[in-house]
Each structure stands twice: as C-alpha cells, then as structure tokens.
Amino acid sequence: MGYKIEVPPGYKIKKIDSTQWELVKLENYLPKTWEEFCEMISAKDSKIVLTCNGKTSISDENEPYNWSPQQFEKINRAMDALYKLIKLRDFYNKEWLPDWRDSREKYVIRASCGEVICKKSWSDNAVLAFEAASVRDQFLENFRDLIEIAKPLL
C-alpha cells in the first residue's frame, strides 16, 4: 500500500531516511499562476493573514509579500478605489475605448513621483484614459479622493 504526498508549489520532498521525509522550500521559486501563489503562502507558518480567491492564507515573516497590517489595509483600500475608478471611468467614457496602437491623443490621469498628474498620451497605456481633456479634468475634480487612494496602483 502506497501513500500519496501532495507537495505544494515551490517545495520538494527530501528523504531523511527510509521512514522520514521533509518538506523543503525551493530557493528562488516563482509561482506560475495566482492559484499556485495562494497554495504556496498557505503552506507557510503564519504571521499575517492574506486573502486569495476567497481563501484565507498565511504569509511567512521572511517573505517579500509579508505586509504589515497597515500596508495590507492600504493596498486593499487602493484596490477597492481602483475598481470604483475603472467603473466610473467606463461610465464617463460612454462607448469610447482607447486604442493604444493608433496615434490619436488620449488624456490620462496617472501617478508620477508620488503625485497625481494629467497629461496627453499617444501610446503609453494608462488605466485612467479619456477621449477628451475636459472629461478627464471633470473626472479628476469629482474623484480626486479615490484617485489619491488608488495612486499606488496607478
């Protein structure tokens, strides 16, 4: 009768002797999917709780994705604000969608050096892009508070 051992992504089984095995982390292993990342962090000893696809996972204090509770709250707020801004942007843009392959001007809001800036863009993709400067400027005026929260993701 054999046993099946499920090895989480980023780990390998190391044989200690004929009856003992050890789970060893692979150095420099990078997950290939979001789900694999979630499996990797759920295999760790806990310090900070993260949420992945509705599952609660745990991070290790030595891993680069180990955020303080304040950092975690800030990034959650930024993601929520960005989601709202994308919905609002689509409403403001009506049917218009930017084609980043053409040479027409797009009017964008982005973050640069920690500041919110407005500029014209022809080919550099931006999440907050508008067909007209007046629409962009109105959007900025109305939603600056959300833009400031989402700034780390812009």
N, C-alpha and C positions, 0 to 999 in steps of 0.2 A: 504494500500500500504506500503510495507516494503522497507527498504534501505539495501544495502549490503555494508559493510565497509571492504576493504581489509587491513588486518593487516600485516605489513612487518615482516619477521622472526626476532625474538629477541625482539618483542614488544607485549604488550597486551592492550586491551581496558579497561579503568577504568571508571565506571559510576560515574558522578559527581552528577547529579540529573536526573529527568525524561526526560529532553531535552538536556543535555550536557554530552559529553563523552570526555575522554582524552586518548591520546596515551602515554603509559608508557613503558620505556625500562626495559626488564627483566635483572636482575643482573646476571652476570656470564654466560650468554647465549653464546654458541659457535655454529657457523654455521656448518651445516652438509654437505654442498656442496659449490663449488665455486660460483654458481649462487646465492645461498642464502646469501653468504657473500656480493656479489655485491648489492643485494637488500637491505641488512642491511645498508651498507655505503651510498647508495643513499638516504636513508631516513633521513640522518643527516643534520644538519646545516653545511654550508661549511666553509672550510679554504683552503684545498689543494685538487686539482683535481687528481683523480686516474683513470686509465683506466682498465675496466674489460670486457673481451669479446667484445671489440669494443664499449662498452657503457662508457660514461663519468659518473663517480660517484664522490661523495664528502666525505671527511673524517671530523670528528669532532676533534677539537684541543685536546681533552682529551683522545682520543682513542689510543691504542698502535700502530696501523698501520698509525698513523699520522707522516709522514716523512717530514723533511724539503725538500725544492726543491733540495738541494744538495744531500741529501740521496736518494731521488726519482730518480734523474738523475744517481747516482752511481749504484743503483740496476737495472735500465733499461739498462745501459751500460753493467753490469755484465751478465744480462740475454741474451742480444744480443751476447756478446762474447761467452757465454757458448753454445748457439745454433750453432754458427760457429764452435766452437771446436768439438762439437759432430759430425757435418757433416764431418769435416776434419779427426777426429778420425776414423770414419767408412771408409773413403777413404783409409787411411793409413793401416787399419786392413784388407782390402780386404774382404774376406769371413769369417774371424775369429771373433767369438763372445765368450766372456769369459763365462765359466760355473763355477759359484761360488760354486757349490756343489762338484766339483772334487778337488783333492789335487795337481793339477798342478800349477806351479808358473805362476803368471801374473805380469806384470811390469806396475806399476801405477805412475801417477803424481797426487799429492793431496796437499792440504794445511794443514799445522800443525803449530800452534803457530804463525800464520801470515806469514809464509814462504812457498814457493813452494818447495816440496820435491819429490824425486824419491825413490821408494822402491819396494821391491818384496811383493806380497800379494798372499795368498792362498785362503782365504775365506772372507776377508773384501771387500765388494763391493766398487768400485770406478768408477766414471764416465769416467775418462781418464785411461783406462786399455788397455794394448797391449800384444801381444803374445811374443814379443822379446824385450830385453833391448835396442838393437840397434835401433829399430823402435821408442820406447819410447823416447830415447835420441835425435834422429833426430827431432821428433815431438816437444820436448821441445825447442830445438835450434831454430827451424823455427817459433814457435808460442808462444814464451815466453811473448810477449807483450799482446796477447789475454788472455793467462793464468793468467797473473798478474791482468788484468781487471776482469776476472771471479773468481778470488781467493775467494771472499766472499761466493760463491756458491759451491765451491769445498769442 
